Amino acid sequence: MKLESIRVLIWDFDGTLYRPNTELFAAVREAEYQAIMEHTGWTREKAMEEFHKLHRVTIQSATAVIAKLCNMSIGQAAVESEKRFDRRKYLHRDEKLIDLFAKLTKFRHFTLANGVKQYHVETLKLLGVPPETFEEMVTSETVGVTKPDDKGFRYIMKKTGLPPEAHLMIGDRELVDLAPAKNLGMHTCLVWSDKKSTIADATLLTVYDVAAMLQ
């Protein structure tokens, strides 16, 4: 990875800016089931069954699965899921994360996530990272699709006006966050992993190690 070429850092949100949290992700999954139940009239068991027939089998994004099962847009599906849980209940101010971004001021920052911008802004404030750190928080509301569709990545490149190799995508999921970025020619970094990625250019134990890698 040619570190000197990197000018833009693109961050996934959940599970990347904070360590994957079992309790939070269980709440997220339950919210997804509840959204499906409300819009289809199915039982919880039926909603779970239909969800898992598609999720990571034919569709990588849980939001896209909700959209398909409930016959709604990607943006609406994101709202329907996120309004049923509050990630802030499981998170707190993170001094290490604050310090990380203080060390990365020479870079341009974007987020690219399958969620709702309003809730991400509120979460950043709780973590102690000013939302203004990011030039733009790109979500399914912005581009109408979820990762691993590459439309969000292309949207950011159009915003920066820089070639793919000037961008580093940072995420915790290889197939959803990193594979589409790598296919476009971006650099990629897997975080929160003690197992070397077969896809990413770099694998880090924590997100806090990004600054040291780029120095």
Stockholm file with secondary structure:
# STOCKHOLM 1.0

chainA/1-215         MKLESIRVLIWDFDGTLYRPNTELFAAVREAEYQAIMEHTGWTREKAMEEFHKLHRVTIQSATAVIAKLCNMSIGQAAVESEKRFDRRKYLHRDEKLIDLFAKLTKFRHFTLANGVKQYHVETLKLLGVPPETFEEMVTSETVGVTKPDDKGFRYIMKKTGLPPEAHLMIGDRELVDLAPAKNLGMHTCLVWSDKKSTIADATLLTVYDVAAMLQ
#=GR chainA/1-215 SS CCGGGCCEEEECCTTTTSCCCHHHHHHHHHHHHHHHHHHHCCCHHHHHHHHHHHBTTTBCCHHHHHHHHHTCCHHHHHHHHHTTCCGGGGCCCCHHHHHHHHTTTTSEEEEECSSCHHHHHHHHHHHTCCGGGSSEEECHHHHSSCTTSTHHHHHHHHHHTCCGGGEEEEESCIIIIIHHHHHTTCEEEECSCSSCCSSSSEECSSGGGHHHHHC
#=GC SS_cons         CCGGGCCEEEECCTTTTSCCCHHHHHHHHHHHHHHHHHHHCCCHHHHHHHHHHHBTTTBCCHHHHHHHHHTCCHHHHHHHHHTTCCGGGGCCCCHHHHHHHHTTTTSEEEEECSSCHHHHHHHHHHHTCCGGGSSEEECHHHHSSCTTSTHHHHHHHHHHTCCGGGEEEEESCIIIIIHHHHHTTCEEEECSCSSCCSSSSEECSSGGGHHHHHC
//
